Amino acid sequence: MAATFEEKQDLIPEIPLKILVLSLIACVAFIIICSALGLTAWWQSAAFAAVSAAVIAVCLLVKVHITVDEANITVRRLRPYTVPLDHIIDVKKGDIDIMRNYSEWGIKKVKFRNYTVHGVEGAVSVKLLGRIVLTMTTTRPDELYALLMEHRRTD
């Protein structure tokens, strides 16, 4: 099935990620200097460098991936969450701060599934069967909203 909507977003925005990477590189360099001066053991430098590399790799590889095809909405951060399009009761779009306030829907005992990325302000919330609200940040909220409204239940 071909996707009718697809978007990938970095979980950590570019500038904070660069700050994290530079900070970890500076720490690794400092620990290596300390090891060369005999202030710490070499294994500590190697261990910290390995942990730093793992943290950087995870930050670079983990993304929020939103896909809408003919039958399903699939949102994935680490593992996929799939919802059939015929489970959509209602759809809203707006700023992420507004979307977190679900008072207009008047529903209680709801399970919230939030797939948000810092720095992305546009969001779409989908009210689903089974008292579930799925909220996703997207750089193209109008397009996603229009697509999901086409598949909203009418009964």
C-alpha positions, 0 to 999 in steps of 0.5 A, spaced: 500 500 500 502 506 498 502 511 503 498 517 502 501 521 508 508 520 510 512 525 515 519 523 519 521 528 525 527 528 529 526 526 536 531 531 538 531 538 535 538 540 531 540 545 536 540 541 542 542 535 539 549 539 537 549 542 544 549 535 547 554 532 542 559 537 543 558 537 550 559 529 550 565 530 546 568 535 550 567 530 556 570 525 553 576 529 551 577 531 558 577 524 561 582 522 556 587 528 558 586 526 565 587 518 563 594 521 560 596 525 566 594 518 570 589 521 574 584 516 572 584 509 569 584 508 561 578 503 562 574 509 564 575 513 558 573 507 554 567 506 558 565 513 557 567 514 550 562 508 548 556 510 553 557 517 549 557 514 542 551 510 544 547 516 547 549 520 540 547 514 536 540 513 539 539 521 539 540 521 531 536 514 530 530 515 534 525 519 530 517 520 530 514 517 523 507 518 521 504 514 516 497 514 513 495 509 508 489 507 505 487 503 511 491 505 517 494 511 521 501 508 523 505 512 528 512 510 530 517 512 535 521 506 538 515 501 536 509 502 531 502 504 534 497 502 528 490 505 528 485 503 523 482 509 519 475 507 521 476 508 528 476 515 527 470 519 531 473 526 531 479 530 529 482 537 531 488 541 529 491 547 532 497 549 536 500 543 540 499 547 547 491 548 545 491 540 543 493 538 550 486 541 552 481 536 551 476 539 555 471 541 548 471 533 547 468 532 554 470 525 555 473 522 561 477 515 563 481 516 556 487 513 554 492 518 551 497 517 546 502 523 545 507 523 539 510 530 540 516 533 538 519 539 541 520 545 537 514 543 532 508 547 534 502 544 529 498 538 532 493 534 530 489 530 535 484 524 533 479 521 538 478 514 537 474 508 538 475 505 545 476 512 549 483 513 546 486 520 544 492 520 539 495 526 538 501 527 533 505 534 532 506 535 525 509 540 520 503 539 515 497 539 520 492 542 515 494 536 510 494 531 515 487 534 518 484 534 511 486 527 510 483 524 517 477 528 516 475 524 510 475 518 514 471 520 520 466 515 522 459 518 520 455 514 525 
